[in-house]
Amino acid sequence: PPANDHLMELFVMIDACRRASARSITAVIPYFGYARADRKVVGRESIGAKLTANLITKAGADRVISIDLHSGQCVGYFDIPVDHVYGSPVILDYLASKMISTEDLVIVSPDVGGVARARAFAKKLSDAPLA
């Protein structure tokens, strides 16, 4: 997704609300584009998630609601309250309602870091096989 375009639109909307004297502004961010830039690998490297959190705060947001952040530490980058909502219960309920046989279902992790999450997902879906 064009994260930069979406962030700029968010900043403009927050600014418009602030200039219209909104009592409070909650930024709903379904995709936090810089969430993966949440740590330094080498010295003098930017932490994009923290910078983005600062920009959202400076733009005028009072609270943030985001879905499935890359890591829990992203919540700590904000100086305003953050509601981190998880989407997996909705997906699990949907898949369970479809009565998909475990023979027709395979859970795949996108990378090594997601294997534990994929394993938990598979367990909640009647011990579906893990690829």
C-alpha positions as CSV (number, residue, x, y, z in Angstrom):
1,P,0.0,0.0,0.0
2,P,1.1,3.6,-0.6
3,A,1.9,4.2,3.1
4,N,3.3,7.7,2.6
5,D,0.2,8.8,0.7
6,H,-2.1,7.4,3.3
7,L,-0.1,9.0,6.1
8,M,-0.2,12.4,4.4
9,E,-4.0,12.1,4.0
10,L,-4.2,11.3,7.7
11,F,-2.2,14.3,8.7
12,V,-4.3,16.6,6.6
13,M,-7.5,15.2,8.0
14,I,-6.2,15.5,11.6
15,D,-5.1,19.1,10.9
16,A,-8.6,19.9,9.5
17,C,-10.3,18.5,12.6
18,R,-7.9,20.4,14.8
19,R,-8.6,23.7,13.0
20,A,-12.4,23.0,13.2
21,S,-12.0,22.9,17.0
22,A,-12.7,19.2,17.4
23,R,-12.8,18.3,21.1
24,S,-10.9,15.1,20.5
25,I,-9.3,13.4,17.5
26,T,-8.9,9.6,17.3
27,A,-6.8,8.4,14.4
28,V,-8.1,5.0,13.2
29,I,-5.1,3.3,11.4
30,P,-6.0,-0.1,9.9
31,Y,-2.5,-0.4,8.4
32,F,0.4,1.2,10.2
33,G,2.9,1.3,7.3
34,Y,6.1,1.9,9.3
35,A,5.4,-0.7,12.0
36,R,8.1,-3.0,10.8
37,A,10.7,-0.2,11.2
38,D,10.5,-0.6,14.9
39,R,14.2,-1.1,15.9
40,K,17.7,-0.1,15.0
41,V,19.9,-2.7,13.3
42,V,23.0,-0.5,13.0
43,G,24.0,2.7,14.7
44,R,22.6,6.1,13.5
45,E,19.6,4.4,11.9
46,S,16.2,5.9,12.1
47,I,13.3,4.2,13.9
48,G,10.6,4.9,11.4
49,A,7.8,3.6,13.7
50,K,8.7,6.1,16.4
51,L,9.0,9.0,13.9
52,T,5.6,8.2,12.4
53,A,4.1,8.0,15.9
54,N,5.6,11.4,16.7
55,L,4.2,12.9,13.5
56,I,0.7,11.6,14.2
57,T,0.9,13.1,17.7
58,K,2.2,16.4,16.5
59,A,-0.5,16.6,13.8
60,G,-3.0,16.7,16.7
61,A,-4.3,13.2,17.3
62,D,-5.4,12.5,20.9
63,R,-5.7,8.7,20.5
64,V,-4.9,6.0,18.0
65,I,-6.7,2.8,17.1
66,S,-4.7,0.3,15.1
67,I,-5.1,-3.2,14.0
68,D,-2.5,-6.0,14.2
69,L,0.6,-3.9,14.8
70,H,3.9,-5.7,13.8
71,S,5.0,-5.8,17.5
72,G,3.8,-4.7,20.9
73,Q,6.6,-2.3,21.2
74,C,5.0,-0.1,18.6
75,V,2.4,0.9,21.1
76,G,5.2,2.3,23.3
77,Y,6.3,4.7,20.6
78,F,3.2,6.8,21.0
79,D,2.9,9.5,23.6
80,I,-0.9,9.3,23.4
81,P,-3.2,6.4,24.2
82,V,-3.2,3.5,21.7
83,D,-5.9,0.8,21.3
84,H,-4.2,-2.2,19.6
85,V,-7.0,-4.3,18.2
86,Y,-6.4,-7.9,17.0
87,G,-8.0,-9.1,13.9
88,S,-7.4,-12.8,14.4
89,P,-10.5,-13.6,16.5
90,V,-12.7,-12.3,13.6
91,I,-10.8,-14.4,11.0
92,L,-10.9,-17.5,13.2
93,D,-14.7,-17.1,13.8
94,Y,-15.2,-16.7,10.1
95,L,-13.1,-19.7,9.1
96,A,-14.8,-21.8,11.9
97,S,-18.2,-20.9,10.6
98,K,-17.3,-22.2,7.1
99,M,-16.8,-25.7,8.5
100,I,-13.6,-26.2,6.4
101,S,-12.2,-29.7,6.8
102,T,-8.6,-29.9,8.2
103,E,-7.8,-31.9,5.0
104,D,-8.6,-28.8,2.9
105,L,-6.9,-26.3,5.2
106,V,-3.2,-25.5,5.7
107,I,-1.8,-22.7,7.8
108,V,1.3,-21.0,6.5
109,S,3.6,-18.6,8.3
110,P,5.0,-15.7,6.2
111,D,8.4,-15.9,8.0
112,V,10.2,-17.6,10.9
113,G,9.1,-14.9,13.3
114,G,5.5,-15.8,12.7
115,V,5.7,-19.5,13.2
116,A,4.5,-19.4,16.8
117,R,1.5,-17.2,15.8
118,A,0.7,-19.6,12.9
119,R,0.9,-22.6,15.3
120,A,-1.5,-21.0,17.7
121,F,-3.8,-20.2,14.7
122,A,-3.7,-23.8,13.5
123,K,-4.4,-25.1,17.0
124,K,-7.6,-22.9,17.2
125,L,-8.7,-24.3,13.9
126,S,-9.0,-28.0,15.1
127,D,-5.2,-28.6,14.8
128,A,-5.0,-27.7,11.1
129,P,-1.7,-28.7,9.5
130,L,1.1,-26.2,9.4
131,A,3.2,-25.8,6.3
